[in-house]
Amino acid sequence: MTRTLLSTRVLLVCAALGVATGLLGGVAGAITPVVIAAAPWAYGLVLGSHVLPGIIAQQVFRLPLVALTTHVLAALVASAVNPAWIGRFLGTALLFGAIQEGVAALTRYRSWGAWRFFAAALVIGVLVAVVVFFAANLGKLPAWAQIAYLVIALAGPVVWTAAGLGVGESLRRAGVARGVRAG
């Protein structure tokens, strides 16, 4: 009998997490145009919510590929809620999932301290802050709004990561990962 990297149990939990966080992602996508029009400096809080699928999955299982798997499933659910954003949802899922998996891979999937999750959040925050700043031409905003944007763009993924760690740890304590072992 061959053993798969992600068991059926793990995949089912990743799917459930993907549905829950994908619904949130769909709502985030729906309010994005309003936030960009009314308060573009606050966009980091909205975009930061997209770190949740991988953070929760990694905190629950502490296995390779759960972040990326859960992100892609969440993106598909978010796309069902807001089909116009399918490309953005999938691109964000692949980028954020790859960063979260990459940081975990750097520690050979052996270090699961909160610092590791927050390191991934900061990498995501910096990358998103720079890309969105130029893509949305936020340089035209007043200096206070540019500073607020940069601070919130960095803080958004960190705040959502803290929330995701709390949810993931609660699920772990509830026994969701019981009986699941790393490869």
N, C-alpha and C positions, 0 to 999 in steps of 0.2 A: 504494500500500500504506500502510495506517495503522499507526502504531506505538502499542502499548499501553504504559501506564505501567509495569506489571510484566510482564516477559516470562515465557514458559513456564518458562524455566530458573530465574528468580527465584522464581516461584510453587512450583515443585517443591522448591527448597531450603527455602523458607519452610514448606512442608508437612512436609518431613523434620524440620526444627527443631521444628515444632509437635508432631509425634508424640513426639520425644524429650523435650521439655520438658513436654508434656502428660502423659506417663507419670509424670514427677516430680511434676507438679501434682496428679495423681490420688492419688498416695501422700501428698502433703502434706495433701490434703483428708481422706484416711482417718485420718491421725494427729491431725488437728486436735482432735476431741473429747477425745482422751486428753491432749493437751497443755493444752487449756483446763481440764480437770478436775484434772490433776496439777500443772501448772506454768504457769499462765496468763501469768506474767511473761515466759516464753520464747516466746510466740506469734509475736513479730516475726521470729524466725528462720525459722519455718515459712512464714508469709505472705510474707516477703521473697523466697522462692524463685520466686514468681510474676512477678518482674521479668525472669527469664531469657529468655523467648521474644523479647521486643522488643530487649533489649540485644544478644543474639547476632546477631539478624537485622540490626540497624542497624550493628553493628561489621563484619559481613561485607560488606553491600551499600552502606551509606551512601546510601540512597534513600528517598524519601517512601513512606509506607504499609507498609513492610515490618514495622515493629514491630506495628502494629495487625493486619495480616493474620496474622502469626505468632501473636500473642496469641489471636486468635479460633480459629485452628486448634488451638492447644494447649488452649484451653478445651473444645473439642468432644471432643478425645481424653481429657482429664481427666474429662469427663462420662461417657464410656464406661466408664472405670475406676470412677467413683463417681457414678452417676446422680442420687443424692439431692442433690448439690451443683450441679446444672447452672446454676441461677440465680446462685449465688455465683461459679461459675467464669466464666460469661459476663460478669457485672457487673464482676468484677475484671479480666478481660481487656480490656474496653472502657475501664475507668478507667485502668489502668496503660498500655495502649497509647496512649490519647489523651494522657496526660501525656508519655510518651516522644516521641510525634510532635509534641506542642506545643512541647516544649523544642527539638527539632530544627528545627521551623518558625521559631521565634524567631531562629535563626541562618541561616535560609533554606536549611537542609540543606547548609551549607557548612563548618561547624565540627564536626570530629569528634574533638576532643581529649577525653581522659578526663574532664576537668572537666565537660563537657556531660552525660555519662552519669551522673556522680555528682550533678550538680545535679538531674537527674530523679529519681534514687534518694532524695535528701533530700526532695524535694517529696512523693513517694510515702510515704516514712517518716513525715513530719509528718502528712499527711492520715490515713493508716492509724492512727497512734498515737492521734490525737484521736478518730476515729470508733469504733475498737474499745474504747478506754478507757471511753467512755460506753455503747456498745452492750452490752458484756460486764460492765458495772457493776464495773469494776476499782477504783473508788474505795473499795470495801469491803475491799480488801487492805491489809495492813500497809504502812507508809510505805516500807520497804526494797523491798518487792515492786512498789509503784507506780513507784518510781524505776528499779528494774531493768527493769520493763516498758518505760518510756519510752526508756531507753537502748538496750535491745535492739530495740525497734520502729524506732528510727532507724538502728541499726547493721545490722539484718537486710537491708534492701534494698541498703545500701552494700556489705556483704560479698558478697551474691549478685551485685551488679553487677560487682564486681572479678572474680569467678569467670567471669561471662558475657563480660566483655571478654577474658579469657584464652582462653576457648573460641573466641570470634568471631575473635580475631586469629590463632589457630592455623588455623582454617578458611580465613581470608583468605590466609595464607601458603601454605597447601596448594593454593591456586588455585581455590577454590570460586567466587570472584567474578570470575575471569579472563574478560575479554570482555564484562562487564556494565558499561554506562555509564549515568550519570544522564541522564534524559529529555532 
